[in-house]
Amino acid sequence: MEQIGERLSFIKPEFVKKPFEVLCHMMYGGMLAVAVRRMNCVAVNFNRTWKEYVDGFGHGSTEYWLGLEHIYQLTTTKNFKLNIIIFSSNGYCQDYYTFKIGPASTNYELILTGYMPTRHQPPGESYCGDAWNFHADNPPTPFSTIDHDVIGKGCPKLMAAGGWFFAGDSNCTNGNINGPHVNLEIFNLWNTSPFPFSSVTSMFLRLVN
C-alpha cells in the first residue's frame, strides 16, 4: 500500500477516548479515507445495517467504510473538504465540498456547501459533475440504511446501499457511492446517469488549513 501512497494508521481526535484506524492517502498534502471501492479485490457488501454503518466495516487494503461515528468525530474537531475521486477508463475527476456530519441524534445528517470541480481526463471528456448539489441546496440530509430508513422512501432498498438520500428526489440520490458491484464494475449513479467506475472510487477528507 505504501508504494501507491496509502497507509493504515491510528488517529485520535481531540475528544475521542480511543484511537481508531483509518486509511491515509499521501497525495494532495494528505487525506483520510471515508469510503474506498476497488475492483481489484473481493467485493465488500455495502448494503449493511445501521449499526454496521455507524461502526464501520471492511478493510482499508480492500474496500471499506470508516464509520459514521468516526466521520462525525473527525468533522466536529476540524474543518474538512470532501474529495471524491472517480477513476474510470477515461481518467479521473475530483469534486470538492466543505463537509461535515451531525451527531447520532440527527441520524448523522450531511452538511455540504461549496462545489469545485477538478478534472484529470483527456480533452473533451466531461466533469464528473455536481451530483450532490441537492444536499448543498437543501436542509441537512440524514443517513439511512436498509433497517433504518429515516426518510421513509425505500431508498436504501432501491439503491442497495446505505447513504444520504434526499426525500425530494424520486431517484433518491444522484451520487450513490456505496452502490453494488455490477458486471465487474462498481456501477453507481453519479450526476443523474449511471457512471461505471472501472477501477477505484473513493471519498476522502482533506483538512482545510
Short mmCIF file of the C-alpha atoms (twelve columns), coordinates in Angstrom:
data_MODEL
# 
_entry.id   MODEL 
# 
loop_
_atom_site.group_PDB 
_atom_site.id 
_atom_site.type_symbol 
_atom_site.label_atom_id 
_atom_site.label_alt_id 
_atom_site.label_comp_id 
_atom_site.label_asym_id 
_atom_site.label_seq_id 
_atom_site.Cartn_x 
_atom_site.Cartn_y 
_atom_site.Cartn_z 
_atom_site.pdbx_PDB_model_num 
ATOM 1   C CA . MET A 1   0.000   0.000  0.000   1 
ATOM 2   C CA . GLU A 2   2.835   2.410  0.779   1 
ATOM 3   C CA . GLN A 3   4.075   2.114  -2.805  1 
ATOM 4   C CA . ILE A 4   0.948   3.868  -4.046  1 
ATOM 5   C CA . GLY A 5   0.930   6.440  -1.255  1 
ATOM 6   C CA . GLU A 6   -1.528  4.751  1.103   1 
ATOM 7   C CA . ARG A 7   -1.022  3.685  4.689   1 
ATOM 8   C CA . LEU A 8   -3.230  2.397  7.507   1 
ATOM 9   C CA . SER A 9   -2.694  4.483  10.648  1 
ATOM 10  C CA . PHE A 10  -4.305  5.015  14.045  1 
ATOM 11  C CA . ILE A 11  -5.557  8.529  14.829  1 
ATOM 12  C CA . LYS A 12  -7.213  10.088 17.878  1 
ATOM 13  C CA . PRO A 13  -9.335  13.240 17.509  1 
ATOM 14  C CA . GLU A 14  -9.260  15.591 20.488  1 
ATOM 15  C CA . PHE A 15  -12.323 14.478 22.467  1 
ATOM 16  C CA . VAL A 16  -12.297 10.763 21.485  1 
ATOM 17  C CA . LYS A 17  -11.296 8.277  24.196  1 
ATOM 18  C CA . LYS A 18  -9.733  5.623  21.972  1 
ATOM 19  C CA . PRO A 19  -7.763  5.911  18.713  1 
ATOM 20  C CA . PHE A 20  -9.184  4.258  15.605  1 
ATOM 21  C CA . GLU A 21  -7.695  3.021  12.353  1 
ATOM 22  C CA . VAL A 22  -8.074  4.994  9.140   1 
ATOM 23  C CA . LEU A 23  -6.634  4.734  5.633   1 
ATOM 24  C CA . CYS A 24  -4.356  7.711  4.953   1 
ATOM 25  C CA . HIS A 25  -3.578  8.802  1.406   1 
ATOM 26  C CA . MET A 26  -0.430  10.868 0.945   1 
ATOM 27  C CA . MET A 27  -1.427  12.704 -2.247  1 
ATOM 28  C CA . TYR A 28  -2.515  16.392 -2.274  1 
ATOM 29  C CA . GLY A 29  -0.999  17.108 1.126   1 
ATOM 30  C CA . GLY A 30  -2.615  14.110 2.847   1 
ATOM 31  C CA . MET A 31  -6.191  12.823 3.062   1 
ATOM 32  C CA . LEU A 32  -8.242  10.442 5.239   1 
ATOM 33  C CA . ALA A 33  -10.437 7.879  3.507   1 
ATOM 34  C CA . VAL A 34  -14.156 7.759  4.351   1 
ATOM 35  C CA . ALA A 35  -15.031 5.091  1.771   1 
ATOM 36  C CA . VAL A 36  -12.984 3.077  -0.713  1 
ATOM 37  C CA . ARG A 37  -14.367 0.904  -3.520  1 
ATOM 38  C CA . ARG A 38  -11.967 -1.201 -5.600  1 
ATOM 39  C CA . MET A 39  -12.404 -3.607 -8.496  1 
ATOM 40  C CA . ASN A 40  -9.124  -5.493 -7.968  1 
ATOM 41  C CA . CYS A 41  -10.314 -7.300 -4.840  1 
ATOM 42  C CA . VAL A 42  -13.197 -9.343 -3.460  1 
ATOM 43  C CA . ALA A 43  -16.259 -7.090 -3.291  1 
ATOM 44  C CA . VAL A 44  -17.460 -5.953 0.127   1 
ATOM 45  C CA . ASN A 45  -21.215 -5.775 0.613   1 
ATOM 46  C CA . PHE A 46  -22.217 -2.142 1.265   1 
ATOM 47  C CA . ASN A 47  -25.904 -2.946 1.806   1 
ATOM 48  C CA . ARG A 48  -25.392 -3.020 5.571   1 
ATOM 49  C CA . THR A 49  -27.302 -2.378 8.774   1 
ATOM 50  C CA . TRP A 50  -27.416 0.902  10.651  1 
ATOM 51  C CA . LYS A 51  -25.042 -0.383 13.343  1 
ATOM 52  C CA . GLU A 52  -22.508 -1.508 10.738  1 
ATOM 53  C CA . TYR A 53  -22.565 1.876  9.023   1 
ATOM 54  C CA . VAL A 54  -22.163 3.609  12.389  1 
ATOM 55  C CA . ASP A 55  -19.229 1.405  13.456  1 
ATOM 56  C CA . GLY A 56  -17.585 0.954  10.033  1 
ATOM 57  C CA . PHE A 57  -16.789 -2.203 8.074   1 
ATOM 58  C CA . GLY A 58  -14.395 -3.720 5.548   1 
ATOM 59  C CA . HIS A 59  -10.643 -3.086 5.477   1 
ATOM 60  C CA . GLY A 60  -8.510  -0.318 4.022   1 
ATOM 61  C CA . SER A 61  -6.464  -2.752 1.961   1 
ATOM 62  C CA . THR A 62  -9.609  -3.820 0.067   1 
ATOM 63  C CA . GLU A 63  -12.932 -1.968 0.358   1 
ATOM 64  C CA . TYR A 64  -14.104 -0.162 3.456   1 
ATOM 65  C CA . TRP A 65  -16.369 2.355  5.153   1 
ATOM 66  C CA . LEU A 66  -14.805 4.346  8.002   1 
ATOM 67  C CA . GLY A 67  -17.948 4.542  10.117  1 
ATOM 68  C CA . LEU A 68  -20.426 7.371  10.695  1 
ATOM 69  C CA . GLU A 69  -19.389 7.919  14.295  1 
ATOM 70  C CA . HIS A 70  -15.719 8.241  13.312  1 
ATOM 71  C CA . ILE A 71  -16.618 10.628 10.469  1 
ATOM 72  C CA . TYR A 72  -18.616 12.716 12.941  1 
ATOM 73  C CA . GLN A 73  -15.725 12.739 15.414  1 
ATOM 74  C CA . LEU A 74  -13.342 13.934 12.726  1 
ATOM 75  C CA . THR A 75  -15.513 16.636 11.185  1 
ATOM 76  C CA . THR A 76  -16.562 18.014 14.566  1 
ATOM 77  C CA . THR A 77  -12.992 18.761 15.669  1 
ATOM 78  C CA . LYS A 78  -11.548 20.088 12.375  1 
ATOM 79  C CA . ASN A 79  -12.703 21.661 9.112   1 
ATOM 80  C CA . PHE A 80  -12.571 19.343 6.113   1 
ATOM 81  C CA . LYS A 81  -13.308 19.299 2.418   1 
ATOM 82  C CA . LEU A 82  -14.740 16.197 0.785   1 
ATOM 83  C CA . ASN A 83  -12.646 14.867 -2.093  1 
ATOM 84  C CA . ILE A 84  -14.479 12.382 -4.329  1 
ATOM 85  C CA . ILE A 85  -12.156 10.586 -6.726  1 
ATOM 86  C CA . ILE A 86  -13.677 8.517  -9.523  1 
ATOM 87  C CA . PHE A 87  -11.228 6.505  -11.601 1 
ATOM 88  C CA . SER A 88  -12.581 5.277  -14.927 1 
ATOM 89  C CA . SER A 89  -11.139 4.116  -18.233 1 
ATOM 90  C CA . ASN A 90  -11.080 7.778  -19.317 1 
ATOM 91  C CA . GLY A 91  -9.155  9.144  -16.347 1 
ATOM 92  C CA . TYR A 92  -10.430 10.509 -13.060 1 
ATOM 93  C CA . CYS A 93  -12.028 13.566 -11.532 1 
ATOM 94  C CA . GLN A 94  -12.210 15.175 -8.133  1 
ATOM 95  C CA . ASP A 95  -15.103 17.082 -6.653  1 
ATOM 96  C CA . TYR A 96  -14.611 19.147 -3.526  1 
ATOM 97  C CA . TYR A 97  -17.132 20.260 -0.964  1 
ATOM 98  C CA . THR A 98  -16.922 21.687 2.516   1 
ATOM 99  C CA . PHE A 99  -18.134 18.740 4.521   1 
ATOM 100 C CA . LYS A 100 -19.311 17.733 7.980   1 
ATOM 101 C CA . ILE A 101 -21.932 15.459 9.518   1 
ATOM 102 C CA . GLY A 102 -24.063 15.818 12.616  1 
ATOM 103 C CA . PRO A 103 -24.171 13.526 15.680  1 
ATOM 104 C CA . ALA A 104 -26.169 10.319 16.079  1 
ATOM 105 C CA . SER A 105 -29.148 12.310 17.426  1 
ATOM 106 C CA . THR A 106 -29.518 13.857 13.928  1 
ATOM 107 C CA . ASN A 107 -29.015 10.496 12.161  1 
ATOM 108 C CA . TYR A 108 -25.583 11.788 11.122  1 
ATOM 109 C CA . GLU A 109 -27.112 14.386 8.836   1 
ATOM 110 C CA . LEU A 110 -24.919 15.565 5.970   1 
ATOM 111 C CA . ILE A 111 -23.966 19.236 5.706   1 
ATOM 112 C CA . LEU A 112 -22.400 20.279 2.395   1 
ATOM 113 C CA . THR A 113 -21.518 23.654 0.923   1 
ATOM 114 C CA . GLY A 114 -19.344 24.772 -1.957  1 
ATOM 115 C CA . TYR A 115 -18.558 22.714 -5.059  1 
ATOM 116 C CA . MET A 116 -15.342 23.000 -7.048  1 
ATOM 117 C CA . PRO A 117 -14.718 20.517 -9.881  1 
ATOM 118 C CA . THR A 118 -11.221 19.459 -10.858 1 
ATOM 119 C CA . ARG A 119 -10.710 17.205 -13.844 1 
ATOM 120 C CA . HIS A 120 -7.874  14.899 -14.828 1 
ATOM 121 C CA . GLN A 121 -9.252  13.452 -18.037 1 
ATOM 122 C CA . PRO A 122 -8.483  13.618 -21.772 1 
ATOM 123 C CA . PRO A 123 -9.677  16.749 -23.645 1 
ATOM 124 C CA . GLY A 124 -13.359 16.591 -24.491 1 
ATOM 125 C CA . GLU A 125 -14.355 14.431 -21.536 1 
ATOM 126 C CA . SER A 126 -16.923 15.936 -19.183 1 
ATOM 127 C CA . TYR A 127 -16.560 16.640 -15.473 1 
ATOM 128 C CA . CYS A 128 -17.991 14.095 -13.095 1 
ATOM 129 C CA . GLY A 129 -20.464 16.793 -12.164 1 
ATOM 130 C CA . ASP A 130 -22.071 18.087 -9.008  1 
ATOM 131 C CA . ALA A 131 -24.145 15.004 -8.253  1 
ATOM 132 C CA . TRP A 132 -24.749 16.049 -4.641  1 
ATOM 133 C CA . ASN A 133 -25.937 19.591 -5.373  1 
ATOM 134 C CA . PHE A 134 -29.318 18.854 -3.762  1 
ATOM 135 C CA . HIS A 135 -27.510 18.370 -0.424  1 
ATOM 136 C CA . ALA A 136 -25.962 21.833 -0.689  1 
ATOM 137 C CA . ASP A 137 -29.221 23.474 -1.793  1 
ATOM 138 C CA . ASN A 138 -31.473 21.938 0.859   1 
ATOM 139 C CA . PRO A 139 -31.580 21.328 4.633   1 
ATOM 140 C CA . PRO A 140 -29.119 18.738 6.033   1 
ATOM 141 C CA . THR A 141 -29.844 15.186 4.866   1 
ATOM 142 C CA . PRO A 142 -29.993 12.252 7.358   1 
ATOM 143 C CA . PHE A 143 -28.283 8.931  6.691   1 
ATOM 144 C CA . SER A 144 -30.472 5.883  6.001   1 
ATOM 145 C CA . THR A 145 -29.823 2.145  5.818   1 
ATOM 146 C CA . ILE A 146 -31.859 -0.916 4.907   1 
ATOM 147 C CA . ASP A 147 -33.025 -1.313 8.545   1 
ATOM 148 C CA . HIS A 148 -33.110 2.406  9.420   1 
ATOM 149 C CA . ASP A 149 -34.920 4.281  6.650   1 
ATOM 150 C CA . VAL A 150 -35.129 7.776  8.126   1 
ATOM 151 C CA . ILE A 151 -36.900 9.455  5.208   1 
ATOM 152 C CA . GLY A 152 -39.269 6.527  4.643   1 
ATOM 153 C CA . LYS A 153 -38.992 6.408  0.840   1 
ATOM 154 C CA . GLY A 154 -37.412 2.965  0.468   1 
ATOM 155 C CA . CYS A 155 -34.201 4.459  -0.876  1 
ATOM 156 C CA . PRO A 156 -31.758 2.043  0.827   1 
ATOM 157 C CA . LYS A 157 -33.583 -0.863 -0.796  1 
ATOM 158 C CA . LEU A 158 -33.725 0.856  -4.193  1 
ATOM 159 C CA . MET A 159 -30.034 1.858  -4.093  1 
ATOM 160 C CA . ALA A 160 -28.939 -1.423 -2.424  1 
ATOM 161 C CA . ALA A 161 -26.798 0.589  -0.019  1 
ATOM 162 C CA . GLY A 162 -26.767 2.999  2.884   1 
ATOM 163 C CA . GLY A 163 -26.471 6.688  2.111   1 
ATOM 164 C CA . TRP A 164 -27.560 10.289 2.490   1 
ATOM 165 C CA . PHE A 165 -30.738 10.057 0.425   1 
ATOM 166 C CA . PHE A 166 -32.923 13.030 -0.430  1 
ATOM 167 C CA . ALA A 167 -36.658 12.701 0.121   1 
ATOM 168 C CA . GLY A 168 -37.446 15.344 -2.507  1 
ATOM 169 C CA . ASP A 169 -35.818 13.366 -5.331  1 
ATOM 170 C CA . SER A 170 -37.668 10.386 -6.808  1 
ATOM 171 C CA . ASN A 171 -34.274 8.878  -7.681  1 
ATOM 172 C CA . CYS A 172 -33.200 9.173  -4.012  1 
ATOM 173 C CA . THR A 173 -29.717 10.350 -4.997  1 
ATOM 174 C CA . ASN A 174 -27.597 11.280 -7.999  1 
ATOM 175 C CA . GLY A 175 -24.430 10.121 -6.257  1 
ATOM 176 C CA . ASN A 176 -24.690 6.563  -4.927  1 
ATOM 177 C CA . ILE A 177 -21.043 5.983  -4.000  1 
ATOM 178 C CA . ASN A 178 -21.965 2.941  -1.886  1 
ATOM 179 C CA . GLY A 179 -23.784 1.090  -4.695  1 
ATOM 180 C CA . PRO A 180 -23.076 -2.563 -5.538  1 
ATOM 181 C CA . HIS A 181 -20.615 -4.090 -7.978  1 
ATOM 182 C CA . VAL A 182 -22.373 -4.995 -11.229 1 
ATOM 183 C CA . ASN A 183 -20.790 -6.796 -14.202 1 
ATOM 184 C CA . LEU A 184 -17.252 -6.340 -12.881 1 
ATOM 185 C CA . GLU A 185 -17.738 -2.602 -12.362 1 
ATOM 186 C CA . ILE A 186 -18.814 -0.507 -9.422  1 
ATOM 187 C CA . PHE A 187 -21.981 0.698  -11.087 1 
ATOM 188 C CA . ASN A 188 -23.393 3.645  -9.207  1 
ATOM 189 C CA . LEU A 189 -25.413 6.682  -10.072 1 
ATOM 190 C CA . TRP A 190 -23.376 9.823  -10.458 1 
ATOM 191 C CA . ASN A 191 -24.633 13.086 -11.907 1 
ATOM 192 C CA . THR A 192 -28.105 11.792 -12.901 1 
ATOM 193 C CA . SER A 193 -26.917 8.878  -15.081 1 
ATOM 194 C CA . PRO A 194 -25.181 5.531  -14.486 1 
ATOM 195 C CA . PHE A 195 -21.430 6.066  -14.296 1 
ATOM 196 C CA . PRO A 196 -19.204 2.935  -14.428 1 
ATOM 197 C CA . PHE A 197 -16.264 3.105  -12.036 1 
ATOM 198 C CA . SER A 198 -13.869 0.589  -13.566 1 
ATOM 199 C CA . SER A 199 -11.013 0.866  -11.075 1 
ATOM 200 C CA . VAL A 200 -11.382 2.773  -7.794  1 
ATOM 201 C CA . THR A 201 -13.960 5.115  -6.292  1 
ATOM 202 C CA . SER A 202 -13.060 6.886  -3.068  1 
ATOM 203 C CA . MET A 203 -14.330 9.519  -0.643  1 
ATOM 204 C CA . PHE A 204 -11.565 11.356 1.205   1 
ATOM 205 C CA . LEU A 205 -11.482 14.026 3.870   1 
ATOM 206 C CA . ARG A 206 -8.936  16.745 3.242   1 
ATOM 207 C CA . LEU A 207 -8.047  19.101 6.080   1 
ATOM 208 C CA . VAL A 208 -8.766  22.795 5.483   1 
ATOM 209 C CA . ASN A 209 -5.910  24.992 6.700   1 
# 
